[in-house]
Amino acid sequence: MFTQHLIPRFSETDALGHINNTVIPNWFESARIDVFRLFNEELDLTNWNLIIANLSVDFKKQIYYGFDVDILTSIERIGNSSFVVYQEAVQQNEICASGRVTMVYFNFQTQKPEPIPSAIREHLEKHLNFQESPNS
């Protein structure tokens, strides 16, 4: 599992006084950087090889400015050319949001998915089996 610690910015709040719901997918994307590095260590955009096939976020509790947030990231499932990343936004020991994104190992030259290379698959497998917490 990967963990990223965030300090919510005042600009991320909305008129209701909590973190705007549009912010959470951005936080999740930012926290996937460790997963991206498994496929492209230098994050070289000329050699990018991942696309998103599906993205979902479940909002469970409000997230507030003034309290830090941890984004927990793990791999839920690995297929032939795709994999599912599971993430949680935790504030004050409470899961406030969870999300899943299906990513595809993609060849931009051929415009087709390709099998995930075995070396990368081995790294992904090290982050498997993170289960949704009982508080979710």
Summary of the structure (lengths in Angstrom):
residues: 136
radius of gyration: 15.7
end to end distance: 17.0
largest distance: 47.6
contacts: 373
relative contact order: 0.22
helix: 22%
strand: 41%
